[in-house]
Every structure is written in structure tokens, then in C-alpha cells.
Amino acid sequence: HIRFRPAAGNEYVDLVLPHGVSFEPVQVYAVEPCPFDETAAKWLEEEPIVLLHSAAMARQFMAECDRLGVDRSRIRLAAMGPRIAEPAQAKDAGGWRAIHISQEPSDEALLALVRELCL
């Protein structure tokens, strides 16, 4: 039997593991969401591309857009992978100008995607 004990945050993705493998994360940090201020709300009016690195970040970003009454149709999202984009693609979460997903889950791939979107 193989037992993994990875360092993880207070939120992590549950994995489907093969027989004989267990996953017991050790929490070493916590994600603490912060509310946007009025400066962020003004920036979101400029038709930005928002980079998403986690599903938790996507959910927090959506909640802040709702709280501030931000027009989602002005915002393009660039997610580091399909699971990260899922909250923004949910039925009740629509209205984005576009949602783009990088070809692989890395900063390099995400930044390459954003570079292509800006050309």
C-alpha cells in the first residue's frame, strides 16, 4: 500500500486514486478571500482578461463581481485548466465575454494563452 501525504491548502481537489493508494493531505496554508475595493471595480470596467489559477479563485472572483454589480460581458477569463474554469462555466454563472482554457496547467501555458488573446 502506498500512502501520499502531500502538503496542501485548506482547499484541494479530491483525487480518484488507484487501488492500494491513499491520499492524506497535510494542511500547510489557508486561502483567505479578500473583497475587491472600488479601484478593482473600476479596473473591471476596462474589458480585462482575468487569469484564474484555482477554482476557489474563480468562485471568489465571481462572488465579488456579483457583489459589486460588475458587467460580466466585458470580462474575458483565462483559466489554467478545465477544472478551474468549471465554476465560471456553470449554468447560473454565465454572461462572460469569453472563457479560455490553457493547453496545460502551468503558468507558462496560461501566459502564452493570454499573449495570444492580446495579439
Residue pairs with C-beta under 8 A, 6 or more apart in sequence:
1 20
1 21
1 22
2 20
2 21
2 22
3 21
3 22
3 23
3 24
4 21
4 22
4 23
4 24
5 24
5 25
5 26
6 23
6 25
6 26
7 25
7 26
7 28
8 25
8 26
8 27
8 28
9 27
9 28
9 29
9 30
9 31
10 27
10 29
10 30
10 31
11 31
11 54
11 55
11 56
12 25
13 55
13 83
15 23
17 23
31 54
31 56
33 56
33 60
33 63
35 64
35 67
36 44
36 64
36 67
36 68
40 64
40 68
41 68
41 70
44 65
44 68
44 70
44 74
44 75
45 70
45 71
45 74
46 74
47 74
47 75
47 76
47 97
48 74
48 75
48 76
49 75
49 76
49 77
49 78
49 114
49 117
49 118
50 61
50 75
50 76
50 77
50 78
51 78
51 80
51 110
51 114
52 58
52 61
52 77
52 78
52 79
52 80
52 84
52 85
52 88
53 80
53 84
53 110
54 80
54 84
55 83
55 84
55 86
55 87
57 84
58 77
58 79
58 84
58 85
58 86
58 87
58 88
59 87
62 87
62 88
62 93
64 70
65 72
65 75
72 94
72 95
72 96
72 97
73 95
73 96
73 97
74 97
75 96
75 97
76 96
76 97
76 98
76 99
76 100
76 117
77 85
77 88
77 96
77 98
77 99
77 100
78 100
78 101
78 102
78 110
78 113
78 114
78 117
79 85
79 88
79 99
79 100
79 101
79 102
79 110
80 101
80 102
80 105
80 106
80 107
80 109
80 110
81 101
81 102
81 104
81 105
82 101
84 101
84 105
85 99
85 101
87 93
88 96
88 99
89 99
100 113
100 117
101 113
102 109
102 110
102 112
102 113
103 109
103 113
